[in-house]
């Protein structure tokens, strides 16, 4: 929840155009916060500029995780595939570590 509130604050306070918060593995949503995490991740993906491939590649797996945890394997798999597509060609070690369980 702390990370979600931090992201909300950063957006509300006009983060620089090239500074968009990313959710990390330590921000994994607990079941009671999953709905809020899903909504905020969906909004972050919708609001993010198209050129922010790295940001999308970080946020999509978390949204996929939330969707899968809610019991929707079809949508979760679709989001997971989008995450892998977004990550193609990126060389971020942190991103590759986050996506390792998806292999």
C-alpha positions, 0 to 999 in steps of 0.5 A: 500500500505504501508503494501505491500511495507513493505512486499516487502522490508522485502523479498528483504532484506532477512528476517530471515527464520522464519520471513515472513510478514503476511497481517493483517485486517488493510492492506485490499486492496482498489479496485485500489490496488487489482490487485497488492495485489492479485499478491503479496499475490499469490507470498507470498503463492507460495514462503512460506515454506510448514510448514508455516501454520499460514502464509498461514492461514493469507494470504489465506483469503486476497487473497480470499477477493480480488478474491471475490471482483473481481467477481469470487465467485467460486475461492474465495470460494475455497480459503476461504475453503483453508484458513479454512483448513489451520487454523484448529488446530491453536489457534492464537487469531489474526487468529481466529478474522480475520477468524470470518467473514468466519463462 
